[in-house]
Amino acid sequence: MLKVLYCIFSDLCYKSSEAVTYFFFLSSGSKDCACVSKPPSYIFQDSSLTPGFNMSTHFEVKNVALQNGDRLKVKGVILPDAQRFQIDLGRDKDDLALHFNPRFHDDIDGAVLVCNSKTAGCWGDEKREVYNPLERGTDVKIVLKLEGDMFEVELPDGYEVNFPNRVGMDVINFVRVTGDFKLTSFKIC
């Protein structure tokens, strides 16, 4: 079962059918879209469209149904003055199986990758990776994969961060990308 998800600023393509593939588009391009049995709900807020704001992104998708073996590919640009951004996977904003949070000016470790989980609004213990190959002002592709009891996060240089699925979540219904990051592509496959 192949699931692909893209996003757009304003256009939402939807057709009713039996298929489980859905598309949104994030940049100008084809308006064609695949059929879906249940479209995801989403929130996309791009403050770069408003003069005087930085280009940070706040993007949420619900009803995603990311399962064991599925991959989430996030592409974008890390802002030149970035402090941090995050990619969250879970049930909702208060129940996160994975909180992936690259930081570029951390008070303790400088540039660091932080992973965590959140249950009923309470954070777990952070896992900190002092190796952070991500650089401000660069285009990046980050691939996140749920492998049963483990999340794998593949970074642009091939380095992989592993984080345990502490809460045992087998279906991810909530995805959020927010912070000092300009989202250009979002794909689930």
C-alpha positions in Angstrom: 0.0 0.0 0.0 1.7 3.2 -1.2 0.8 6.5 0.5 2.1 9.8 -0.8 1.3 13.2 0.7 2.3 16.6 -0.5 1.1 20.0 0.7 0.2 23.4 -0.8 -0.4 26.9 0.4 -4.0 27.2 -0.7 -5.2 24.4 -3.0 -6.5 21.1 -1.7 -7.2 18.4 -4.2 -9.7 15.8 -3.2 -11.7 13.1 -5.0 -13.8 10.4 -3.3 -12.8 6.8 -4.1 -11.6 3.6 -2.6 -7.8 4.4 -3.0 -5.6 5.2 -0.1 -3.2 7.6 -1.9 -3.6 11.4 -1.4 -1.7 14.4 -2.7 -1.3 18.0 -1.9 1.2 20.3 -3.7 3.5 22.7 -2.0 4.7 24.7 -5.0 3.3 25.7 -8.3 2.8 22.7 -10.5 0.2 20.2 -11.6 -3.2 20.5 -10.0 -3.8 16.8 -10.6 -4.4 14.8 -7.5 -4.9 11.2 -6.6 -8.0 9.8 -5.1 -8.4 9.3 -1.4 -10.7 7.3 0.8 -10.1 9.7 3.8 -8.3 13.0 3.2 -6.0 14.1 6.0 -6.9 17.4 7.7 -4.1 19.9 7.7 -2.9 23.3 8.9 -0.3 25.2 6.9 0.9 28.6 8.0 3.7 30.2 6.1 4.6 33.6 7.7 6.9 34.5 4.7 3.7 35.4 2.9 3.2 38.2 5.3 5.6 41.2 5.0 7.7 41.8 8.0 7.8 38.2 9.2 10.6 35.7 9.0 10.2 32.7 6.8 9.5 30.1 9.5 6.9 27.4 8.9 4.2 25.9 11.0 2.7 22.9 9.3 0.4 20.2 10.8 -1.3 17.2 9.2 -3.8 14.9 11.0 -5.2 11.5 10.0 -2.0 10.6 8.3 -1.9 6.9 9.2 1.9 6.5 9.0 2.6 2.9 9.8 5.5 0.5 10.4 7.9 0.6 7.4 6.5 3.9 6.0 8.9 6.8 5.3 8.3 10.5 5.7 10.5 12.7 3.5 10.8 16.3 4.5 12.6 18.7 2.2 13.3 22.4 2.9 15.7 25.2 3.6 17.2 25.7 7.0 16.9 29.5 7.5 20.3 31.4 7.6 19.6 32.7 11.1 18.0 29.5 12.4 18.0 28.7 16.1 16.0 25.5 15.9 13.2 23.7 14.1 11.3 20.5 14.8 9.6 17.5 13.2 7.0 15.9 15.4 5.3 12.5 14.9 2.6 11.2 17.1 -1.1 11.0 18.0 -1.5 14.7 18.6 0.5 17.7 20.0 0.4 16.3 23.5 1.3 12.7 22.6 4.4 12.5 20.4 6.3 9.3 19.7 9.1 11.3 18.1 10.1 14.9 18.6 13.1 15.6 16.3 14.6 19.0 17.1 17.9 20.2 15.5 19.3 23.2 17.5 22.0 25.5 16.2 22.7 27.4 19.3 22.1 25.3 22.3 23.3 26.6 25.7 24.7 23.3 26.7 26.1 21.7 23.5 26.1 24.3 20.8 24.8 22.7 17.6 23.0 19.5 18.6 20.2 17.1 17.5 17.6 16.5 20.2 15.1 13.7 20.2 12.4 13.1 22.7 8.9 11.8 23.3 5.9 13.4 25.0 3.0 11.5 26.8 -0.1 13.3 28.0 1.7 16.7 27.6 4.8 15.5 29.7 8.2 15.3 28.1 10.4 12.3 28.5 14.2 12.4 28.8 16.0 14.0 25.9 18.4 12.1 23.7 21.1 14.5 22.6 23.4 13.9 19.6 26.3 16.3 19.6 27.1 15.4 15.9 24.8 17.8 13.9 25.7 17.8 10.2 22.8 20.2 9.4 23.9 23.8 8.5 22.0 27.1 8.5 21.1 28.4 5.1 21.2 25.0 3.3 18.7 22.9 1.4 18.1 19.6 3.2 16.2 16.3 2.9 15.4 14.5 6.1 13.9 11.0 6.0 12.1 9.7 9.1 11.0 6.0 9.3 9.0 4.1 11.8 10.5 0.6 12.3 8.3 -0.9 15.0 10.2 -0.2 18.3 12.6 2.3 16.7 12.5 5.5 14.7 15.3 6.1 12.2 16.1 9.7 11.1 18.4 9.8 8.0 20.2 13.1 7.6 21.5 14.6 4.3 25.0 13.3 4.8 23.7 9.7 5.3 24.2 9.9 9.1 21.3 8.1 10.9 19.9 9.0 14.3 17.9 6.2 16.0 15.3 6.9 18.7 13.2 4.3 20.5 9.5 4.2 20.1 9.1 4.6 23.8 5.3 4.9 23.8 4.9 1.9 21.4 2.8 3.9 18.9 2.2 1.7 15.9 0.2 4.2 13.8 1.3 7.9 13.5 -1.7 10.2 12.9 -0.2 13.6 13.6 2.8 15.2 11.8 4.0 18.7 12.5 7.0 20.7 11.0 7.6 24.0 12.7 10.4 26.5 13.4 13.2 28.1 11.5 12.7 26.0 8.4 11.2 26.8 5.0 9.3 23.6 4.0 9.4 22.9 0.3 8.3 19.2 0.1 6.6 16.7 2.3 6.1 13.1 1.2 4.9 9.9 2.9 5.7 6.7 1.0 
